[in-house]
């Protein structure tokens, strides 16, 4: 069965990032031993690729579901797209947290932050910036910045961040991404690409012992699930989805003048 978050969008994914202060080992033996160990636990991950700036291990893309793991200069990045359950994705990421300190000789002193991202891709044939503007800004003071009788919206990609602790070590970011467009605002060539919404949880100087990385990951996922349910879904995902479906023409209340009214 698909996750409840997956039911709200075309593709749902959970990514993680482990950022280091020093460069990761890149020698052939270290990388292959780490990837071989991952492959023993995840046999479907059998594609080894070398991209610019990173080495990656990937699974086949079956029914839009797949896993990936990448070693960059000073980051370990991984993701699972369209997991059957949240637990399936969490177990995958925890395995990486468990194995990477041993195979890549990680130290608590070297770990800068741990990051977890919940990603929601929404299929949208309309102009993405129009959709974001009309769904989230119409009737607000910020909407007046782009109001023009003869103009059009070109770039609306809000990004908001805040802390959840007084120390500021635990942070949350909300980001909405439209796809590329020409200098004159045309997005015709990118109609097949999704509109994306990201919820990112990040914790700096996360552990005193690398064995606690899995606990930190679980903590961030707990915050992420709660914030997604309480804030992101009702205040971002649902308004955008409704506008994509109806174009703003529904029987609900009038929220004020939009770009083209």
C-alpha positions as a Markdown table, in Angstrom:
| # | Residue | x | y | z |
|---|---|---|---|---|
| 1 | Unk | 0.0 | 0.0 | 0.0 |
| 2 | Unk | 1.2 | 3.5 | -0.7 |
| 3 | Unk | 1.9 | 5.9 | 2.2 |
| 4 | Unk | -0.8 | 8.4 | 3.2 |
| 5 | Unk | 1.5 | 11.2 | 2.0 |
| 6 | Unk | 2.0 | 9.4 | -1.3 |
| 7 | Unk | -1.8 | 9.6 | -1.9 |
| 8 | Unk | -1.6 | 13.4 | -1.9 |
| 9 | Unk | 0.8 | 13.7 | -4.8 |
| 10 | Unk | 2.2 | 12.1 | -8.0 |
| 11 | Unk | 5.5 | 11.1 | -6.3 |
| 12 | Unk | 6.5 | 11.2 | -2.6 |
| 13 | Unk | 10.0 | 10.6 | -1.5 |
| 14 | Unk | 12.1 | 10.7 | 1.7 |
| 15 | Unk | 15.7 | 11.9 | 1.3 |
| 16 | Unk | 18.5 | 12.2 | 3.9 |
| 17 | Unk | 21.8 | 14.0 | 3.9 |
| 18 | Unk | 24.7 | 13.5 | 6.3 |
| 19 | Unk | 27.0 | 16.5 | 5.9 |
| 20 | Unk | 30.6 | 16.3 | 7.0 |
| 21 | Unk | 33.2 | 19.0 | 7.8 |
| 22 | Unk | 36.0 | 17.0 | 6.1 |
| 23 | Unk | 36.1 | 15.2 | 2.8 |
| 24 | Unk | 34.9 | 11.6 | 2.7 |
| 25 | Unk | 37.3 | 8.9 | 1.6 |
| 26 | Unk | 37.1 | 8.3 | -2.1 |
| 27 | Unk | 39.5 | 5.4 | -2.7 |
| 28 | Unk | 38.3 | 2.5 | -4.7 |
| 29 | Unk | 38.4 | -0.1 | -2.0 |
| 30 | Unk | 36.5 | 1.9 | 0.6 |
| 31 | Unk | 33.7 | 2.9 | -1.7 |
| 32 | Unk | 33.3 | -0.6 | -3.2 |
| 33 | Unk | 33.3 | -2.3 | 0.2 |
| 34 | Unk | 30.6 | 0.2 | 1.4 |
| 35 | Unk | 28.4 | -0.3 | -1.7 |
| 36 | Unk | 28.9 | -4.0 | -1.6 |
| 37 | Unk | 27.6 | -4.2 | 2.0 |
| 38 | Unk | 24.6 | -2.0 | 1.1 |
| 39 | Unk | 23.9 | -4.3 | -1.9 |
| 40 | Unk | 23.9 | -7.4 | 0.4 |
| 41 | Unk | 21.1 | -5.9 | 2.5 |
| 42 | Unk | 19.3 | -4.3 | -0.5 |
| 43 | Unk | 19.9 | -6.7 | -3.5 |
| 44 | Unk | 17.8 | -4.5 | -5.8 |
| 45 | Unk | 20.5 | -1.8 | -5.5 |
| 46 | Unk | 22.9 | -3.1 | -8.2 |
| 47 | Unk | 23.5 | -0.1 | -10.5 |
| 48 | Unk | 26.8 | 1.6 | -9.8 |
| 49 | Unk | 27.2 | 5.0 | -11.5 |
| 50 | Unk | 29.8 | 7.7 | -11.6 |
| 51 | Unk | 28.3 | 11.2 | -11.9 |
| 52 | Unk | 30.2 | 14.5 | -11.9 |
| 53 | Unk | 31.2 | 15.0 | -8.3 |
| 54 | Unk | 29.6 | 11.8 | -6.9 |
| 55 | Unk | 29.6 | 8.0 | -6.9 |
| 56 | Unk | 26.1 | 6.5 | -6.7 |
| 57 | Unk | 24.4 | 3.1 | -6.1 |
| 58 | Unk | 20.9 | 2.9 | -7.4 |
| 59 | Unk | 18.0 | 0.4 | -7.8 |
| 60 | Unk | 16.0 | -0.1 | -11.0 |
| 61 | Unk | 13.0 | 2.2 | -11.4 |
| 62 | Unk | 10.1 | -0.1 | -11.1 |
| 63 | Unk | 6.6 | 1.4 | -11.1 |
| 64 | Unk | 8.2 | 4.8 | -10.2 |
| 65 | Unk | 9.7 | 3.3 | -7.0 |
| 66 | Unk | 13.4 | 3.3 | -6.5 |
| 67 | Unk | 16.2 | 3.9 | -4.0 |
| 68 | Unk | 19.5 | 5.7 | -4.5 |
| 69 | Unk | 22.7 | 6.4 | -2.5 |
| 70 | Unk | 25.4 | 8.9 | -3.4 |
| 71 | Unk | 28.8 | 9.7 | -1.9 |
| 72 | Unk | 29.8 | 13.3 | -2.6 |
| 73 | Unk | 32.8 | 15.3 | -1.6 |
| 74 | Unk | 31.7 | 15.8 | 2.0 |
| 75 | Unk | 28.2 | 14.5 | 2.0 |
| 76 | Unk | 26.4 | 11.2 | 2.1 |
| 77 | Unk | 23.0 | 11.6 | 0.3 |
| 78 | Unk | 20.3 | 9.0 | -0.2 |
| 79 | Unk | 16.6 | 8.8 | -1.0 |
| 80 | Unk | 13.7 | 6.4 | -1.6 |
| 81 | Unk | 10.9 | 7.4 | -4.0 |
| 82 | Unk | 7.4 | 6.2 | -3.5 |
| 83 | Unk | 8.0 | 3.8 | -0.7 |
| 84 | Unk | 5.3 | 1.3 | 0.1 |
| 85 | Unk | 5.3 | 2.4 | 3.8 |
| 86 | Unk | 7.1 | 5.0 | 5.8 |
| 87 | Unk | 8.8 | 2.2 | 7.8 |
| 88 | Unk | 10.3 | 0.8 | 4.6 |
| 89 | Unk | 12.0 | 4.1 | 3.8 |
| 90 | Unk | 13.0 | 4.7 | 7.4 |
| 91 | Unk | 14.6 | 1.3 | 7.7 |
| 92 | Unk | 16.6 | 1.9 | 4.5 |
| 93 | Unk | 17.9 | 5.3 | 5.7 |
| 94 | Unk | 18.7 | 3.8 | 9.2 |
| 95 | Unk | 20.8 | 1.1 | 7.6 |
| 96 | Unk | 22.9 | 3.8 | 5.9 |
| 97 | Unk | 23.3 | 5.6 | 9.3 |
| 98 | Unk | 24.3 | 2.3 | 10.8 |
| 99 | Unk | 26.9 | 1.2 | 8.2 |
| 100 | Unk | 28.5 | 4.5 | 7.0 |
| 101 | Unk | 30.4 | 5.3 | 10.3 |
| 102 | Unk | 32.3 | 1.9 | 10.1 |
| 103 | Unk | 32.9 | 1.8 | 6.3 |
| 104 | Unk | 33.7 | 5.5 | 5.9 |
| 105 | Unk | 35.4 | 6.1 | 9.3 |
| 106 | Unk | 33.0 | 8.8 | 10.4 |
| 107 | Unk | 33.6 | 10.6 | 13.7 |
| 108 | Unk | 31.2 | 12.8 | 15.8 |
| 109 | Unk | 33.7 | 15.6 | 15.5 |
| 110 | Unk | 33.4 | 15.5 | 11.7 |
| 111 | Unk | 29.6 | 15.4 | 11.4 |
| 112 | Unk | 28.2 | 18.9 | 10.6 |
| 113 | Unk | 24.5 | 18.1 | 10.4 |
| 114 | Unk | 21.9 | 15.5 | 9.6 |
| 115 | Unk | 19.0 | 16.4 | 7.2 |
| 116 | Unk | 15.8 | 14.7 | 6.3 |
| 117 | Unk | 13.6 | 15.9 | 3.4 |
| 118 | Unk | 10.0 | 15.0 | 2.6 |
| 119 | Unk | 9.4 | 15.7 | -1.0 |
| 120 | Unk | 6.0 | 16.0 | -2.8 |
| 121 | Unk | 5.9 | 16.2 | -6.6 |
| 122 | Unk | 2.6 | 17.3 | -8.0 |
| 123 | Unk | 1.7 | 16.8 | -11.7 |
| 124 | Unk | 0.8 | 20.2 | -13.0 |
| 125 | Unk | 0.2 | 21.1 | -16.7 |
| 126 | Unk | -0.6 | 24.7 | -15.8 |
| 127 | Unk | 2.0 | 27.4 | -15.4 |
| 128 | Unk | 3.6 | 26.5 | -12.0 |
| 129 | Unk | 4.2 | 30.1 | -10.9 |
| 130 | Unk | 0.6 | 31.0 | -11.7 |
| 131 | Unk | -0.6 | 28.1 | -9.6 |
| 132 | Unk | 1.6 | 28.9 | -6.6 |
| 133 | Unk | 0.7 | 32.6 | -6.8 |
| 134 | Unk | -3.1 | 32.1 | -7.0 |
| 135 | Unk | -3.2 | 29.2 | -4.5 |
| 136 | Unk | -1.1 | 30.7 | -1.8 |
| 137 | Unk | -0.8 | 34.5 | -2.3 |
| 138 | Unk | -4.1 | 35.8 | -3.7 |
| 139 | Unk | -5.7 | 38.2 | -1.3 |
| 140 | Unk | -2.5 | 38.7 | 0.8 |
| 141 | Unk | -0.3 | 41.8 | 1.0 |
| 142 | Unk | 2.5 | 40.1 | -0.9 |
| 143 | Unk | 0.1 | 39.5 | -3.9 |
| 144 | Unk | 0.2 | 43.3 | -4.6 |
| 145 | Unk | 3.9 | 43.1 | -5.4 |
| 146 | Unk | 3.2 | 41.3 | -8.7 |
| 147 | Unk | -0.1 | 42.7 | -9.6 |
| 148 | Unk | -0.2 | 44.1 | -13.1 |
| 149 | Unk | -3.1 | 44.7 | -15.4 |
| 150 | Unk | -1.1 | 43.5 | -18.5 |
| 151 | Unk | 1.8 | 41.5 | -17.0 |
| 152 | Unk | 2.1 | 38.0 | -15.7 |
| 153 | Unk | 3.8 | 36.1 | -12.9 |
| 154 | Unk | 7.3 | 34.9 | -13.8 |
| 155 | Unk | 8.9 | 33.5 | -10.6 |
| 156 | Unk | 7.1 | 32.5 | -7.5 |
| 157 | Unk | 9.2 | 30.0 | -5.4 |
| 158 | Unk | 8.7 | 30.7 | -1.7 |
| 159 | Unk | 11.2 | 29.4 | 0.8 |
| 160 | Unk | 10.7 | 29.8 | 4.5 |
| 161 | Unk | 12.9 | 28.6 | 7.4 |
| 162 | Unk | 12.8 | 28.6 | 11.2 |
| 163 | Unk | 14.2 | 27.0 | 14.3 |
| 164 | Unk | 12.4 | 24.7 | 16.7 |
| 165 | Unk | 14.7 | 25.1 | 19.6 |
| 166 | Unk | 16.2 | 28.1 | 21.5 |
| 167 | Unk | 19.7 | 26.9 | 20.6 |
| 168 | Unk | 18.8 | 27.0 | 16.9 |
| 169 | Unk | 20.4 | 23.6 | 16.3 |
| 170 | Unk | 17.1 | 22.1 | 15.1 |
| 171 | Unk | 15.7 | 23.8 | 12.0 |
| 172 | Unk | 12.8 | 23.4 | 9.5 |
| 173 | Unk | 12.5 | 24.7 | 6.0 |
| 174 | Unk | 9.5 | 24.8 | 3.6 |
| 175 | Unk | 10.2 | 25.3 | -0.1 |
| 176 | Unk | 8.0 | 25.3 | -3.2 |
| 177 | Unk | 9.8 | 24.9 | -6.5 |
| 178 | Unk | 8.4 | 25.7 | -9.9 |
| 179 | Unk | 10.2 | 24.4 | -13.0 |
| 180 | Unk | 12.5 | 26.3 | -15.3 |
| 181 | Unk | 11.2 | 28.8 | -17.8 |
| 182 | Unk | 12.5 | 31.2 | -20.4 |
| 183 | Unk | 13.6 | 34.7 | -19.6 |
| 184 | Unk | 10.2 | 36.0 | -20.7 |
| 185 | Unk | 8.4 | 33.6 | -18.4 |
| 186 | Unk | 7.3 | 31.0 | -20.8 |
| 187 | Unk | 7.2 | 27.4 | -19.3 |
| 188 | Unk | 5.7 | 25.6 | -22.3 |
| 189 | Unk | 8.8 | 23.4 | -22.7 |
| 190 | Unk | 8.5 | 22.2 | -19.1 |
| 191 | Unk | 4.8 | 21.2 | -18.9 |
| 192 | Unk | 5.7 | 17.6 | -18.2 |
| 193 | Unk | 7.7 | 18.4 | -15.1 |
| 194 | Unk | 6.2 | 18.4 | -11.7 |
| 195 | Unk | 5.7 | 21.2 | -9.2 |
| 196 | Unk | 7.6 | 20.3 | -6.1 |
| 197 | Unk | 7.1 | 21.0 | -2.4 |
| 198 | Unk | 9.8 | 20.2 | 0.1 |
| 199 | Unk | 9.8 | 19.9 | 3.9 |
| 200 | Unk | 13.3 | 19.8 | 5.3 |
| 201 | Unk | 14.4 | 19.0 | 8.9 |
| 202 | Unk | 18.0 | 19.7 | 9.8 |
| 203 | Unk | 19.9 | 19.2 | 13.0 |
| 204 | Unk | 23.4 | 20.6 | 13.5 |
| 205 | Unk | 26.1 | 19.0 | 15.6 |
| 206 | Unk | 23.7 | 16.1 | 16.0 |
| 207 | Unk | 25.6 | 13.4 | 18.0 |
| 208 | Unk | 28.2 | 12.7 | 20.6 |
| 209 | Unk | 28.4 | 9.1 | 19.4 |
| 210 | Unk | 28.0 | 7.9 | 15.8 |
| 211 | Unk | 25.8 | 5.0 | 17.1 |
| 212 | Unk | 23.1 | 7.6 | 17.9 |
| 213 | Unk | 22.7 | 8.7 | 14.2 |
| 214 | Unk | 19.7 | 6.4 | 13.8 |
| 215 | Unk | 18.0 | 8.0 | 16.8 |
| 216 | Unk | 18.6 | 11.5 | 15.4 |
| 217 | Unk | 17.2 | 10.4 | 12.1 |
| 218 | Unk | 14.0 | 9.1 | 13.8 |
| 219 | Unk | 13.7 | 12.3 | 15.8 |
| 220 | Unk | 13.8 | 14.4 | 12.6 |
| 221 | Unk | 11.3 | 12.1 | 10.9 |
| 222 | Unk | 9.0 | 12.5 | 13.8 |
| 223 | Unk | 9.1 | 16.3 | 13.6 |
| 224 | Unk | 8.7 | 16.0 | 9.8 |
| 225 | Unk | 5.6 | 13.9 | 10.0 |
| 226 | Unk | 3.9 | 16.1 | 12.5 |
| 227 | Unk | 4.7 | 19.3 | 10.6 |
| 228 | Unk | 3.6 | 17.8 | 7.4 |
| 229 | Unk | 0.3 | 16.8 | 8.8 |
| 230 | Unk | -0.4 | 19.9 | 10.8 |
| 231 | Unk | 1.0 | 22.6 | 8.5 |
| 232 | Unk | 2.3 | 21.6 | 5.1 |
| 233 | Unk | -0.6 | 19.5 | 3.9 |
| 234 | Unk | -3.5 | 21.7 | 4.9 |
| 235 | Unk | -1.8 | 25.1 | 4.2 |
| 236 | Unk | 0.3 | 24.3 | 1.1 |
| 237 | Unk | -0.3 | 20.9 | -0.5 |
| 238 | Unk | -4.1 | 21.0 | -0.4 |
| 239 | Unk | -4.5 | 24.6 | -1.7 |
| 240 | Unk | -2.1 | 23.9 | -4.5 |
| 241 | Unk | -3.8 | 20.6 | -5.4 |
| 242 | Unk | -7.2 | 22.2 | -5.4 |
| 243 | Unk | -6.1 | 25.0 | -7.7 |
| 244 | Unk | -4.5 | 22.5 | -10.1 |
| 245 | Unk | -7.7 | 20.6 | -10.2 |
| 246 | Unk | -10.2 | 23.4 | -10.3 |
| 247 | Unk | -8.3 | 26.4 | -11.5 |
| 248 | Unk | -9.7 | 28.3 | -8.6 |
| 249 | Unk | -13.3 | 27.9 | -9.8 |
| 250 | Unk | -15.1 | 26.4 | -6.9 |
| 251 | Unk | -18.0 | 27.2 | -4.6 |
| 252 | Unk | -15.8 | 28.2 | -1.7 |
| 253 | Unk | -15.4 | 31.8 | -0.3 |
| 254 | Unk | -13.8 | 34.6 | -2.3 |
| 255 | Unk | -10.3 | 35.1 | -1.1 |
| 256 | Unk | -9.7 | 38.4 | -2.8 |
| 257 | Unk | -8.4 | 39.7 | -6.1 |
| 258 | Unk | -5.8 | 37.7 | -8.0 |
| 259 | Unk | -3.2 | 38.5 | -10.7 |
| 260 | Unk | -5.7 | 38.6 | -13.6 |
| 261 | Unk | -8.8 | 39.9 | -11.9 |
